Amino acid sequence: MARRGIKIRDVEEGSLGARAGLAPGDEILSVNGHPIPDEIALKFYLAEEQANVEIRKITGADQLVQIDLSDGEPLGVQVEDFQTRTCNNACLFCFIDQLPPGVRPTLKVKDDDYRLSFLHGNYITLTNLPERELDRIIEQALSPVYVSVHATDPELRTRILGRKKADDLDRKMRKLIAGGIRLHTQIVLMPEVNDGENLEKTVADLYSYYPGVNSVAIVPLGLSDHGPPRHIYKPVTASYCREIIRQAAPWQQTFRREIRRTFAYLADEFYIQGEMPLPDTSYYDDFAQIEDGIGMVRRFLTEFHAELVRWRKPRPGLCGTLTTARLFYPYLRASAETFNQKFQSRLQVQLVENSFMGKNITVAGLLAGRDLVAALEGRALGDFVIIPNEAVSRVDGILVDNVPPDDLERHLGTPVFPSGATMHDFFRLLCERL
């Protein structure tokens, strides 16, 4: 079988790559003798002053191109996306198995790809990682890596991941750490499965790897109305959330005393569903696990008040509707009231229940277009509607049920805007664009 490299999609006119004779459709097979399976490897091996680049031309002919990179000029080529490596586990709680019909295709991919972990913070189990890929992570310093642990007891972890035999988690983690790779870890907490003494053991074991394991995110089991029968799993309740907060508090105090970090962080859902006060900013340290719902609300509140003092008054009569899901609704409503009081605007916040996924799914990022329409249709919306930015796929530009924001706009007869990637974007939308 002929070796396959990475295909060039585009070459910038006049660029170093163009001057070297690279063209769309060519494949980059190797750089200085190293195989090039993806763009990450390409960038890593091009970080030299001289590069011998082996190319397979679109005609099928192979050639070796010598490129001088000593002045730091980029190659100027765009290459194809890598094919995502998928998961071969059968986790008890797998959220992809709980997706309803009609969900956007990209959500159906069971990724377990260390490259996505490095690039985007996706969690991987390490079960599907051969030795050569562990070596590559270390060689190319693909750090940090986010690891789904769930339990350090081998038998329990095997059961949770739906595997036939235990994997070598401890050895793989120790190898990565010894190679200079920092790990952030995750525990999806399932009542009466990996909580109680099992949770205490898992957190203690992970703490023994510190600072190689830099943090632990503890997140509650999420159950949609689809997939395996919901009666199999005990749901996370308000009283359960309060019990987990009480259980974690002594560990967190010990960690802060010993390493000046909380180390094991509870997801926002535990505090909100348990009707407990959110921790202050210092609890979250560097917010390393924010993409896993750790400190997202606290950061929003902190950044909202910081932006509030920076901006002047928006246009007179600013009137519109903000939308969110149940978990974040009280905080967004209070923030909108603060905004209205300062700027004499008329922002309202509409709670959107998630019927598409199930009413136990309370995060804004999984709101469906049909649920937004159901919540907003027939209401006085003002001059615009703002939907959560995280509900719109950064890849496809659509909501979880394949509905693009433009369709919402046409259906509601009101302009619809995503909230923006940052708090500054959100305030710029409100104070300049609308």
C-alpha positions in Angstrom: 0.0 0.0 0.0 1.4 3.4 -0.9 2.2 5.7 2.0 -0.3 8.4 2.6 0.5 11.9 3.9 -1.6 15.0 4.3 -3.2 16.6 1.3 -2.8 20.3 0.6 -6.1 22.1 0.1 -4.8 25.6 -0.8 -1.5 27.4 -1.3 -1.2 31.1 -0.6 -0.1 33.0 -3.7 3.5 34.1 -3.5 4.1 32.2 -0.2 7.1 30.1 0.7 5.2 27.0 -0.3 4.1 28.4 -3.6 7.7 29.4 -4.4 8.8 25.8 -3.5 6.3 24.5 -6.1 3.7 23.1 -3.7 0.2 23.1 -5.2 -3.4 22.1 -4.1 -3.9 18.4 -4.4 -0.2 17.6 -3.5 0.4 15.4 -0.5 3.1 16.1 2.1 4.5 12.6 3.0 7.3 13.5 5.3 9.4 16.4 6.7 13.1 15.6 7.5 12.2 11.9 7.3 9.3 12.1 9.8 5.8 10.9 8.5 3.2 13.7 8.4 -0.3 12.3 9.4 -1.9 15.6 10.2 -1.4 19.4 10.5 -0.1 19.1 14.1 2.8 17.0 13.0 3.4 19.3 10.0 3.7 22.4 12.2 5.9 20.5 14.7 8.5 19.3 12.2 8.5 22.5 10.3 9.9 24.3 13.4 13.4 23.9 12.0 15.6 26.2 9.9 15.8 23.7 7.0 13.2 21.2 5.9 13.5 18.4 3.4 9.8 18.0 2.5 8.8 14.8 0.6 5.9 15.5 -1.7 3.6 13.3 -3.8 2.5 15.5 -6.6 -1.1 15.3 -7.9 0.3 13.4 -10.9 1.5 10.6 -8.5 5.2 11.4 -8.8 7.2 11.7 -5.6 9.7 14.5 -5.2 11.9 16.0 -2.4 11.7 19.7 -1.9 14.3 21.6 0.2 12.8 24.6 2.0 14.7 27.3 3.9 12.7 28.3 7.0 15.5 30.2 8.8 13.8 33.6 8.5 10.6 32.4 10.1 8.3 32.9 7.1 5.3 30.5 7.3 4.9 27.8 4.6 1.6 29.3 3.5 -0.4 26.2 2.9 -3.7 24.9 4.1 -4.1 21.2 4.6 -7.0 18.8 5.0 -8.6 18.2 8.4 -7.5 14.9 10.0 -10.0 12.1 10.4 -11.3 11.9 14.0 -10.4 8.7 15.8 -13.5 7.3 17.4 -14.2 5.6 20.8 -14.6 1.8 21.1 -15.8 1.9 24.7 -19.4 1.4 25.7 -19.7 3.7 28.7 -22.7 3.3 31.0 -23.5 7.0 30.8 -22.4 7.7 27.1 -24.3 10.9 26.2 -24.1 10.1 22.5 -26.2 7.0 23.1 -28.8 9.4 24.6 -29.2 11.7 21.6 -32.6 12.0 20.0 -33.3 11.5 16.3 -32.7 14.6 14.2 -29.6 15.7 16.2 -26.9 17.5 14.2 -24.4 14.9 12.7 -21.3 16.3 14.4 -22.7 15.4 17.8 -23.0 11.8 16.9 -19.2 11.3 16.6 -17.8 9.3 19.5 -14.4 10.9 19.5 -11.6 9.6 21.5 -8.8 11.5 19.8 -5.8 12.9 21.7 -5.4 15.6 19.0 -8.8 17.0 19.8 -7.9 16.8 23.5 -4.8 18.9 22.9 -6.5 21.3 20.5 -10.0 21.8 22.0 -10.0 20.2 25.5 -12.0 17.1 24.5 -11.8 14.3 27.0 -10.2 11.0 26.0 -10.1 7.7 28.0 -6.5 6.6 26.9 -8.0 3.1 26.3 -7.7 3.4 22.5 -4.1 4.9 22.5 -1.3 2.6 21.2 2.2 3.0 22.5 3.4 4.9 19.4 0.8 7.6 20.0 1.8 8.0 23.6 5.4 8.5 22.3 4.2 11.0 19.8 2.3 13.0 22.5 5.5 13.2 24.5 7.8 13.9 21.5 5.6 16.7 20.2 4.7 18.1 23.7 1.0 17.9 23.0 0.1 19.2 26.5 -2.2 19.4 28.3 -4.3 16.3 27.7 -7.7 15.9 29.2 -8.4 12.4 30.5 -11.8 10.8 31.4 -11.0 8.7 34.5 -14.3 8.2 36.3 -12.7 5.7 38.7 -9.2 4.6 39.4 -10.3 1.2 40.7 -9.6 -1.0 37.7 -12.7 -3.2 38.0 -15.0 -0.3 38.5 -13.4 1.7 35.6 -13.7 -1.3 33.4 -17.4 -1.6 34.2 -18.1 2.1 33.7 -16.3 2.1 30.3 -18.1 -1.1 29.2 -14.9 -3.0 28.5 -14.1 -6.7 28.8 -10.8 -6.2 30.6 -9.0 -3.5 32.5 -6.9 -1.0 30.7 -3.4 0.1 31.8 -4.5 3.6 33.0 -1.9 4.0 35.7 1.1 3.1 33.5 -0.1 5.4 30.6 -0.7 8.3 32.9 2.7 7.9 34.6 4.4 7.6 31.2 2.8 10.8 29.9 3.6 12.7 33.2 7.2 11.5 33.1 7.4 12.8 29.5 6.4 16.3 30.7 2.7 16.1 29.7 0.2 17.8 32.0 -3.1 16.1 32.6 -6.5 17.4 33.4 -8.9 14.7 34.5 -12.6 14.1 34.7 -15.0 12.1 36.9 -18.6 11.8 35.6 -20.4 11.0 38.9 -23.1 8.4 38.9 -25.1 7.9 42.1 -24.4 4.6 43.7 -21.8 3.6 41.1 -18.6 5.6 41.5 -19.5 8.0 44.3 -19.0 7.6 48.1 -15.8 5.7 49.0 -15.1 5.1 45.3 -15.1 8.9 44.7 -12.8 9.5 47.7 -10.4 6.8 46.4 -10.3 8.2 42.9 -9.7 11.8 44.0 -6.9 10.7 46.4 -5.3 8.5 43.7 -5.3 11.4 41.2 -3.9 13.8 43.8 -1.0 11.4 44.2 0.0 12.3 40.6 0.1 16.0 41.3 1.4 18.2 39.7 1.4 15.8 36.6 -2.4 15.6 37.1 -3.1 19.3 37.5 -6.9 19.1 38.2 -9.9 16.9 38.6 -13.4 18.0 37.3 -16.3 16.2 39.0 -19.4 16.6 37.0 -22.9 15.0 37.5 -24.4 12.4 35.4 -26.7 13.9 32.7 -29.7 11.9 31.6 -31.7 12.8 28.5 -35.1 11.4 27.6 -33.6 9.1 25.0 -31.3 6.1 24.8 -31.1 3.4 27.5 -34.1 3.3 29.9 -33.7 6.1 32.5 -34.8 3.9 35.4 -31.4 2.0 35.2 -29.6 5.0 36.6 -30.4 6.9 39.7 -30.8 10.6 39.0 -28.8 13.4 40.5 -31.1 15.3 43.0 -30.8 18.5 45.0 -30.0 16.6 48.2 -27.4 14.5 46.4 -25.7 17.6 45.1 -25.5 19.1 48.7 -24.1 15.8 50.0 -21.3 15.8 47.3 -20.5 19.4 48.2 -20.2 18.5 51.9 -18.1 15.4 51.0 -15.7 17.4 48.8 -15.2 20.3 51.2 -12.6 18.7 53.5 -10.5 17.4 50.5 -10.5 20.8 48.9 -9.5 22.5 52.1 -6.6 20.0 52.5 -5.5 20.6 48.9 -5.6 24.4 49.3 -3.5 24.1 52.4 -0.9 21.8 50.8 -0.6 23.0 47.2 -2.7 26.3 47.3 -5.1 24.9 44.7 -8.6 23.5 45.0 -7.4 20.6 42.7 -10.7 18.7 42.7 -13.5 21.1 41.3 -17.2 20.5 41.4 -19.3 21.5 38.4 -21.5 24.5 38.6 -24.6 22.2 38.5 -23.9 20.8 41.9 -24.2 24.3 43.5 -27.1 25.5 41.4 -29.2 22.3 41.6 -28.3 22.0 45.3 -29.3 25.6 45.9 -26.0 26.4 47.4 -23.9 29.6 47.0 -21.4 29.5 44.1 -17.8 29.5 45.2 -15.8 32.8 44.7 -13.3 33.3 41.9 -10.3 32.1 43.9 -11.9 28.6 44.2 -11.4 28.0 40.5 -7.7 29.0 40.4 -6.9 29.3 36.6 -10.3 28.0 35.4 -8.6 25.1 33.7 -11.8 23.1 33.6 -14.2 25.8 32.5 -15.2 24.0 29.3 -16.4 21.2 31.5 -18.8 23.6 33.3 -16.4 24.3 36.2 -16.7 28.0 37.0 -18.6 29.1 34.0 -21.2 31.0 35.9 -18.7 32.6 38.2 -16.6 33.8 35.3 -19.7 35.1 33.5 -20.7 37.2 36.6 -17.1 38.5 37.1 -16.7 39.5 33.5 -20.2 40.9 33.2 -19.6 43.4 36.0 -16.2 44.3 34.7 -17.6 45.1 31.2 -20.6 46.9 32.7 -18.3 49.7 34.1 -16.4 50.0 30.8 -19.3 50.7 28.4 -21.3 53.8 27.8 -25.0 53.8 27.3 -26.3 51.9 24.3 -28.8 53.4 21.9 -31.9 54.9 23.5 -34.8 52.4 23.8 -32.8 49.3 23.5 -35.4 46.5 23.8 -35.0 42.8 23.2 -35.1 39.3 24.5 -32.2 37.2 25.8 -32.7 33.4 26.0 -31.1 30.7 28.1 -31.8 27.3 29.6 -33.0 26.6 33.2 -29.5 26.2 34.8 -28.3 29.7 34.0 -31.7 31.5 33.9 -31.6 33.1 37.4 -28.1 34.5 36.8 -28.8 35.9 33.3 -32.1 37.4 34.5 -30.4 39.2 37.4 -27.6 40.4 35.1 -30.2 41.8 32.6 -31.9 43.6 35.4 -28.6 45.2 36.4 -28.0 46.2 32.8 -31.5 47.7 32.6 -31.1 49.7 35.8 -27.8 51.2 34.6 -28.8 52.0 31.0 -32.6 52.4 31.1 -32.9 49.6 28.6 -35.7 47.0 28.4 -34.0 43.6 28.2 -36.1 40.6 29.1 -34.9 37.0 29.7 -36.9 34.1 28.4 -36.4 30.7 30.0 -36.3 27.9 27.4 -37.1 24.4 28.5 -35.3 21.6 26.6 -38.0 19.3 25.2 -35.9 18.1 22.4 -33.3 16.4 24.6 -35.4 16.2 27.8 -36.2 18.6 30.6 -33.4 17.2 32.8 -30.9 18.7 30.2 -30.6 22.2 31.6 -27.5 23.6 30.0 -27.7 26.4 27.4 -25.3 24.7 24.9 -27.9 22.0 24.1 -30.9 24.2 23.4 -32.7 23.2 20.2 -34.2 25.5 17.6 -37.6 24.0 18.0 -37.5 24.7 21.8 -36.5 28.3 21.2 -39.4 28.7 18.8 -41.8 27.1 21.3 -40.6 29.4 24.1 -40.6 32.6 22.0 -43.5 32.3 19.5 -46.4 34.6 20.1 -44.5 36.7 22.7 -43.6 40.4 22.5 -39.9 40.0 21.8 -38.8 43.6 21.3 -36.4 44.4 18.4 -34.1 41.4 18.6 -33.5 38.0 20.2 -30.1 36.8 21.5 -29.5 33.1 21.8 -26.6 31.5 23.7 -23.4 31.4 21.6 -22.6 28.0 22.9 -25.8 26.6 21.5 -24.6 27.3 17.9 -22.0 24.8 16.6 -18.6 26.4 15.8 -18.2 23.8 13.1 -21.7 23.8 11.4 -23.2 27.1 12.5 -26.4 25.2 13.5 -28.2 24.4 16.7 -28.4 20.9 18.2 -31.5 19.9 16.1 -29.9 21.1 12.8 -31.7 24.5 12.8 -29.6 27.5 11.7 -30.2 30.8 13.5 -31.5 32.3 10.2 -34.4 29.9 10.3 -35.3 31.1 13.8 -35.2 34.6 12.5 -37.6 33.9 9.6 -39.9 31.9 11.9 -40.1 34.6 14.6 -40.0 37.6 12.3 -37.4 39.1 14.6 -33.6 39.4 14.1 -31.7 36.7 16.0 -28.1 37.0 17.1 -25.7 34.6 18.9 -24.5 36.2 22.1 -20.8 36.2 21.1 -17.7 34.2 22.0 -16.6 36.6 24.8 -18.2 38.9 27.3 -16.7 41.8 25.3 -18.5 40.5 22.2 -21.8 40.4 24.2 -21.5 44.0 25.3 -20.4 45.1 21.9 -23.5 43.5 20.5 -25.8 45.2 23.0 -24.1 48.6 23.0 -22.9 49.1 19.4 -24.4 46.6 16.9 -28.0 46.6 17.9 
